[in-house]
């Protein structure tokens, strides 16, 4: 287990070698910037990887331009309540960067847009810059959409560094845009550009990763989804028919009726 020095006066912070499916991510963005699409894309991708997850949107205001935070918690044991502090912070709001950085727990990870000036230097966290504006500017989208699609850069970088399956990212975008190929492709191309940039420019130094159903399937595990008896009466929603079509292949053939956490965000 490596140790991370905070400062010459402080004791070292003990950091696990590997933390799998057991951490929180907080996205620190600007309300009205299109970040909700980016955050839900990551949430849905994690869910469809078979990882128990929950998401919580925190608005101090619904006024466009003011700060907003969104937290995703992944927990292999199924604990889904929001907790603080987060192990991973994604910061793209210059107005809250200091607060967001200070709120990150020792041994945590900071992803930040590289056009922002870091207000302080912390030696007890791992820091990854992201070329959000640069990659958004290079995207093949109308100029009036670049500010909205820029959030997909952090989706790609975070996905690459935390091992989130890009195939599931694509499926989440396809679901969000209801199969409309042009917005799906426009957004995913930026995601892919972010992931490719991270692969070429960043070295993973943190212990946080996710591991989903593809890994389990390769190891010979199977999955079974059970629904409660009252599922068909959920507000007229055809849950029994809807969930199997949105589940990964190991689940689709199961006809047995444990309520999967994916059900609430499909």
FIKOL-478313 format. One record per residue (C-alpha): z negated, y, x negated. Coordinates in steps of 0.2 Angstrom, whole numbers, plus 2048, in hexadecimal, padded with zeros to 3 digits. Layout:
<atoms>
ZYX ...
</atoms>
This chain:
<atoms>
800800800 8068107F8 7FB8207F6 8018317FA 7F88407F1 7F484F7FC 7EE85A7EF 7E58597DE 7D485C7E8 7D78507F6 7D583D7F6 7E68337F8 7ED82F809 7EF81C80B 801819812 806808819 815800810 81D7FD821 819803833 8247FA840 8257FF852 815808852 81681B850 81A82B85A 828838857 82784A85D 83685485F 83386785D 842870865 84787F86F 84787E882 85987F889 861879879 86786887F 85985F876 854855885 86484B884 861847872 84F842875 853837884 86182F87A 85582986C 84882487A 855819883 85C812873 84A80C86E 84780587F 8577FB87F 8537F486E 8447EC877 8377F8870 8297FD87B 82A81087C 82581F887 82B831886 82184188B 82985388D 81E861889 82387288F 81888288D 82688A897 8368868A0 83E896899 84D89388F 84A89787C 83889387C 831885872 830873879 829863872 82E851877 824842871 82A830870 81D82286D 822811867 815804867 8187F1864 8087ED86F 80E7F787E 80280687C 80D815883 800823886 80483387C 7FA83586C 7F784285F 7FB845851 80C83E84F 812834840 82483B841 82984D845 83B853848 83A866846 84987184A 840880852 83D88E845 82F896850 824887850 82887F83F 817884837 80D87D846 81886D847 81686A834 80486D834 801861843 80985283A 7FD845834 7FB841822 80783481C 81383982A 82583E82A 82E84F82D 840851831 845863831 85586D833 859873821 85E884827 84B88782A 84088D81D 83188281B 82188D81D 816882812 818873806 80E86480B 80D8567FE 80584980A 815847815 827841812 83384F816 84684C81A 85285B81C 86085A829 870864828 87086883B 87A87883B 88687282E 88B862837 88B86A848 897877841 8A286983B 8A286084C 8B2860855 8AB868865 8AE87986D 8A4887864 89988A874 893878874 88E877861 87C87D864 87A870871 882862868 878866857 86985C85D 87484D85B 87384F849 86084B849 86383C854 86F835847 863839838 854833841 85D823847 86381F835 85282282D 84881983A 85480B83C 85980F84E 868805853 877810854 880805861 87180886D 87281B869 88481A86F 88081087F 87281C883 87F82B882 88B82188C 87D81F89A 878831899 88A83889B 88E82A8A8 89C82389E 8A683389B 8AF82F88B 8B1841884 89F847884 89983587E 8A5835870 8A284886B 88F84586B 890834862 89B83B854 88E847850 88183A850 88B82F845 88E83E839 87B841838 87882E835 88682E827 87F83D81F 86D83681F 874825817 87C82F809 86F83C806 85E83680A 853829802 84782180E 835824808 82B822817 82481181F 82A814831 837809839 83C801849 8417EF84C 8497EA85C 8507DB865 85F7D885A 8537D484B 8497C8857 8587C085D 85E7BC84B 84D7B5848 84F7A9857 8447B2863 8497B4876 8447C1882 83F7C0895 83E7CE8A1 8337CC8B0 8327D88BF 8247DA8CB 8267D38DD 8267E58E4 8347EB8D8 8427EA8E6 8397F78F0 8388058E3 83F8148EC 84E80B8F1 8538078DF 85B7F78DC 8507F38CD 8537E08CC 8667E38CC 8657F28C1 85A7ED8B3 8647DD8AD 8747E78AB 86B7F489F 8627E7895 8677E0884 8717CF884 8627C4882 85B7CB892 86A7CB89D 86A7B98A1 8587B88A7 8567B78BA 8437B68BA 83A7C58C1 8237D48AB 82A7E68AF 8337EC8A0 82F7FE899 84180289A 8418028AC 83A8138AE 84881C8A3 8588128A8 
</atoms>
